[in-house]
Amino acid sequence: VYTLLNYLKFFLDIEIIYTDHMGYKKTNKIWKKIARRSYYYINSKLYSKGINKIICVSNFVKSKYSEAYGIDPDKMCVIYNGINVNRFKKDLEINVVDSKDGVTHRPVVTTVGLRRDKGSHYLMRIAPSIIRDFPNVVFMFVGEGECKDYLKALAIREKITENVIFTGNLKDIKPIYELSSCVAIFSDCEEAFCFVAAEAMATKTNIIAFDSGAIKEVVFDKSQLIPKNCYSLSENIRRILENNNELSLELMRKHVIKNFSLTTCVKNYVALYEHLLNSTISLDEFH
């Protein structure tokens, strides 16, 4: 977010605001940690003078600056991303994926893409064992990515192609949420936010997610967070398929409406802009 353009602040009557919505992949290598910290710290000293505010889309994004990069967070504030909750709401009670195949369970769905860092391979690894106990379950892999051919090959090798659907890219993801009994989110990187989690919960669809980055700020209940391993993923999918879910789907939707609606997001942005344009009001509350 640091560029020479920030110095325009000192020559023109403008306010400069950046929005940071980037997650990152953790590293255990000391030299990488030092390199990252040095790069961001030096750049912040060189180019941050003209910035009025850096909007972070989660507390996780804000904290990474001070904890991982050693940058003073005084100019930062948190405004969560927002979704259209009127669009993402359940209109139909759908219990059948495809009647001609006799599927009676709604599918477990991954809607986070088929890139390796999105963790689609975790779901494919545990699919055969779940299918043995729930023969009618369907696993939907939504989107595209470099892992698609690999995942298809695994499905063929494990002889589970009748239980696996690859949808490709979709113009409208809402019908997939409506069909789902569970949306599984298993990112290997540290997420800055998680639109999939918010959208699914707004549609009254339960989620389970690896504890990654800001996802803990988005989920309705801590029970929706699981450790990053196949055993936890498998056990929690089984729990949901067995209808042992004790969470209120209605309260889940209300949680999203309260915290992550597009209306709330826009109001927070407008409030920040108004404060920036009114020099008599302190910006401290936007930390």
C-alpha positions as CSV (number, residue, x, y, z in Angstrom):
1,V,0.0,0.0,0.0
2,Y,3.0,2.3,0.1
3,T,3.8,4.2,-3.0
4,L,5.2,7.6,-4.0
5,L,1.6,8.7,-4.8
6,N,1.1,9.1,-1.1
7,Y,3.2,12.2,-1.2
8,L,0.5,13.9,-3.3
9,K,-1.1,14.5,0.1
10,F,1.4,17.3,0.7
11,F,0.8,19.1,-2.6
12,L,-3.0,18.5,-3.1
13,D,-6.0,18.9,-0.9
14,I,-6.8,15.2,-0.9
15,E,-7.3,12.4,1.6
16,I,-5.6,9.1,0.9
17,I,-7.2,5.9,2.1
18,Y,-6.1,2.3,1.4
19,T,-8.0,-0.9,1.9
20,D,-6.0,-4.0,2.8
21,H,-7.8,-7.2,2.0
22,M,-4.8,-9.5,1.6
23,G,-4.1,-12.7,3.6
24,Y,-0.8,-14.4,3.5
25,K,0.8,-17.8,3.8
26,K,2.7,-18.4,7.1
27,T,6.3,-19.4,6.9
28,N,8.5,-21.2,9.4
29,K,11.7,-20.1,7.7
30,I,13.5,-17.5,9.7
31,W,15.1,-15.8,6.7
32,K,11.7,-15.3,5.1
33,K,10.2,-13.8,8.3
34,I,13.2,-11.4,8.5
35,A,12.9,-10.5,4.8
36,R,9.1,-9.8,5.0
37,R,9.4,-7.8,8.2
38,S,12.3,-5.7,6.8
39,Y,10.5,-5.1,3.5
40,Y,7.2,-3.9,5.0
41,Y,8.8,-1.9,7.8
42,I,11.2,0.0,5.5
43,N,8.4,0.7,3.0
44,S,6.1,2.0,5.7
45,K,8.8,4.5,6.9
46,L,9.4,5.7,3.3
47,Y,5.9,6.0,2.0
48,S,3.3,6.1,4.7
49,K,3.5,9.8,5.6
50,G,0.7,10.8,3.3
51,I,-1.8,8.1,4.2
52,N,-4.8,9.1,6.3
53,K,-6.1,5.7,7.0
54,I,-5.5,2.0,6.0
55,I,-8.8,0.1,6.2
56,C,-8.3,-3.5,7.2
57,V,-11.1,-6.0,6.4
58,S,-10.5,-7.8,9.6
59,N,-8.7,-7.6,12.9
60,F,-6.4,-10.3,11.7
61,V,-5.2,-8.1,8.8
62,K,-4.7,-5.2,11.2
63,S,-2.7,-7.3,13.6
64,K,-0.4,-8.8,11.0
65,Y,1.2,-5.4,10.5
66,S,2.2,-5.0,14.1
67,E,2.9,-8.6,14.9
68,A,4.5,-9.8,11.7
69,Y,5.9,-6.6,10.2
70,G,6.5,-4.3,13.2
71,I,4.4,-1.5,11.8
72,D,2.6,1.1,14.0
73,P,-1.1,0.4,13.6
74,D,-2.3,3.9,14.6
75,K,-3.4,4.7,11.1
76,M,-5.3,1.5,10.7
77,C,-9.0,0.8,11.3
78,V,-11.1,-2.3,10.8
79,I,-14.2,-2.3,8.5
80,Y,-15.4,-5.8,7.7
81,N,-16.4,-6.7,4.2
82,G,-20.1,-6.9,3.5
83,I,-22.4,-9.2,1.5
84,N,-25.8,-8.7,0.0
85,V,-27.9,-10.5,2.6
86,N,-31.1,-10.0,0.6
87,R,-29.5,-12.0,-2.2
88,F,-28.0,-14.7,0.0
89,K,-31.1,-16.1,1.8
90,K,-32.7,-19.5,1.5
91,D,-35.8,-19.4,-0.7
92,L,-36.4,-23.1,-1.0
93,E,-36.1,-26.2,1.3
94,I,-34.2,-28.5,-1.0
95,N,-33.4,-32.0,0.3
96,V,-32.6,-33.7,-3.0
97,V,-29.6,-33.0,-5.2
98,D,-30.7,-35.1,-8.2
99,S,-33.7,-37.3,-7.9
100,K,-32.8,-39.5,-10.8
101,D,-29.7,-40.6,-8.9
102,G,-31.7,-41.2,-5.7
103,V,-29.6,-38.9,-3.6
104,T,-31.4,-38.1,-0.4
105,H,-28.6,-36.2,1.4
106,R,-27.7,-32.7,0.6
107,P,-24.1,-32.5,-0.5
108,V,-21.1,-31.3,1.4
109,V,-19.7,-28.5,-0.8
110,T,-16.4,-26.7,-1.2
111,T,-16.8,-23.3,-2.8
112,V,-13.3,-21.9,-2.3
113,G,-11.8,-22.9,-5.6
114,L,-9.6,-25.7,-6.8
115,R,-6.2,-24.1,-6.1
116,R,-3.9,-26.0,-3.9
117,D,-3.8,-23.2,-1.2
118,K,-7.6,-23.5,-0.9
119,G,-7.3,-27.1,0.3
120,S,-9.7,-28.9,-2.0
121,H,-7.5,-32.0,-1.7
122,Y,-8.4,-32.4,2.0
123,L,-12.0,-33.1,1.1
124,M,-11.1,-35.6,-1.6
125,R,-8.8,-37.5,0.8
126,I,-11.6,-38.1,3.3
127,A,-14.4,-38.6,0.8
128,P,-14.1,-42.4,0.3
129,S,-14.4,-43.2,4.0
130,I,-17.5,-40.9,4.4
131,I,-19.1,-42.4,1.3
132,R,-18.8,-45.9,2.9
133,D,-21.0,-44.7,5.8
134,F,-23.2,-42.3,3.8
135,P,-23.5,-43.9,0.3
136,N,-25.8,-41.2,-1.0
137,V,-23.7,-38.2,0.0
138,V,-22.5,-36.0,-2.9
139,F,-19.3,-33.9,-2.8
140,M,-19.4,-30.8,-5.0
141,F,-16.2,-29.1,-6.1
142,V,-17.1,-25.6,-7.3
143,G,-14.8,-23.4,-9.4
144,E,-11.6,-23.9,-11.3
145,G,-7.9,-24.2,-10.4
146,E,-4.7,-26.1,-11.0
147,C,-5.8,-29.0,-8.8
148,K,-8.9,-29.9,-10.9
149,D,-7.3,-32.6,-13.0
150,Y,-5.6,-34.0,-10.0
151,L,-8.8,-34.2,-8.0
152,K,-10.7,-35.8,-10.9
153,A,-7.9,-38.4,-11.2
154,L,-8.3,-39.1,-7.4
155,A,-12.0,-39.6,-7.8
156,I,-11.5,-42.1,-10.6
157,R,-8.8,-43.9,-8.7
158,E,-11.0,-44.2,-5.6
159,K,-14.0,-45.2,-7.7
160,I,-16.2,-42.5,-6.2
161,T,-17.1,-40.5,-9.4
162,E,-20.8,-41.2,-8.8
163,N,-20.5,-39.2,-5.6
164,V,-18.4,-36.3,-6.9
165,I,-19.5,-33.3,-9.0
166,F,-17.2,-30.7,-10.5
167,T,-19.4,-27.7,-11.3
168,G,-16.7,-25.4,-12.9
169,N,-17.2,-21.7,-12.5
170,L,-20.7,-20.6,-11.8
171,K,-22.4,-17.2,-12.4
172,D,-24.6,-17.7,-9.3
173,I,-23.3,-19.6,-6.3
174,K,-26.5,-19.2,-4.2
175,P,-28.3,-22.4,-5.5
176,I,-25.2,-24.4,-4.4
177,Y,-25.6,-23.1,-0.9
178,E,-29.3,-23.9,-0.9
179,L,-28.5,-27.5,-1.9
180,S,-25.9,-27.9,0.8
181,S,-26.1,-29.4,4.2
182,C,-22.6,-28.2,4.9
183,V,-20.0,-25.9,3.2
184,A,-16.4,-27.0,4.0
185,I,-13.7,-24.3,4.0
186,F,-10.1,-25.5,4.4
187,S,-7.7,-22.9,3.3
188,D,-4.0,-23.5,3.7
189,C,-3.2,-19.8,3.7
190,E,-4.2,-17.2,6.3
191,E,-7.5,-15.7,5.1
192,A,-8.0,-11.9,5.3
193,F,-11.7,-12.5,5.4
194,C,-14.0,-15.3,4.1
195,F,-16.9,-14.4,1.8
196,V,-17.8,-18.0,1.4
197,A,-18.4,-18.4,5.1
198,A,-20.5,-15.3,5.3
199,E,-22.5,-16.1,2.2
200,A,-23.2,-19.7,3.3
201,M,-24.3,-18.8,6.8
202,A,-26.6,-16.0,5.4
203,T,-28.2,-18.8,3.3
204,K,-28.7,-20.7,6.6
205,T,-26.2,-23.3,5.6
206,N,-23.8,-24.7,8.2
207,I,-20.1,-24.4,7.7
208,I,-17.0,-26.0,9.0
209,A,-13.6,-24.3,8.5
210,F,-10.0,-24.7,9.2
211,D,-8.9,-22.2,11.8
212,S,-7.2,-19.9,9.4
213,G,-6.6,-16.2,9.6
214,A,-9.7,-14.1,10.0
215,I,-12.2,-16.9,9.6
216,K,-12.5,-17.1,13.4
217,E,-13.9,-13.5,13.2
218,V,-16.5,-14.5,10.7
219,V,-17.9,-17.8,12.0
220,F,-21.1,-17.8,14.2
221,D,-19.8,-20.4,16.7
222,K,-16.4,-21.7,17.7
223,S,-17.6,-25.2,17.0
224,Q,-17.5,-24.4,13.3
225,L,-13.7,-24.0,13.5
226,I,-11.6,-27.2,13.3
227,P,-7.9,-28.0,13.4
228,K,-6.1,-28.3,10.0
229,N,-6.2,-32.1,9.6
230,C,-8.2,-34.7,7.8
231,Y,-9.5,-36.4,10.9
232,S,-11.2,-33.3,12.3
233,L,-12.6,-32.6,8.9
234,S,-14.0,-36.1,8.5
235,E,-15.5,-36.2,12.0
236,N,-17.3,-32.9,11.7
237,I,-18.7,-33.7,8.3
238,R,-20.1,-36.9,9.7
239,R,-21.6,-35.0,12.6
240,I,-23.5,-32.7,10.3
241,L,-24.6,-35.5,8.0
242,E,-26.0,-37.4,11.1
243,N,-28.1,-34.3,11.8
244,N,-26.3,-33.7,15.1
245,N,-26.0,-30.0,14.4
246,E,-27.1,-28.0,17.5
247,L,-26.6,-24.6,16.0
248,S,-29.5,-22.4,15.1
249,L,-29.4,-21.6,11.4
250,E,-31.7,-18.6,12.0
251,L,-29.3,-17.1,14.5
252,M,-26.5,-17.9,12.2
253,R,-28.1,-15.7,9.5
254,K,-28.8,-13.0,12.0
255,H,-25.1,-13.0,13.0
256,V,-24.2,-12.3,9.4
257,I,-26.8,-9.6,9.0
258,K,-25.6,-7.8,12.1
259,N,-21.9,-8.0,11.4
260,F,-21.3,-8.5,7.6
261,S,-24.2,-7.0,5.7
262,L,-23.4,-4.7,2.8
263,T,-25.5,-2.0,4.4
264,T,-23.3,-2.1,7.6
265,C,-20.2,-2.1,5.5
266,V,-21.2,0.9,3.5
267,K,-22.4,2.9,6.6
268,N,-18.9,2.3,8.2
269,Y,-17.1,3.5,5.0
270,V,-19.4,6.6,4.8
271,A,-18.8,7.4,8.4
272,L,-15.0,7.2,8.0
273,Y,-15.2,9.5,4.9
274,E,-17.3,12.0,6.7
275,H,-14.8,12.1,9.6
276,L,-11.9,12.5,7.3
277,L,-13.7,15.5,5.6
278,N,-14.5,17.1,8.9
279,S,-11.2,18.0,10.5
280,T,-12.8,19.0,13.8
281,I,-13.6,15.4,14.6
282,S,-11.0,12.9,15.9
283,L,-10.3,9.7,14.0
284,D,-9.3,7.8,17.1
285,E,-12.5,5.9,17.2
286,F,-11.7,4.3,13.9
287,H,-8.7,2.4,15.2
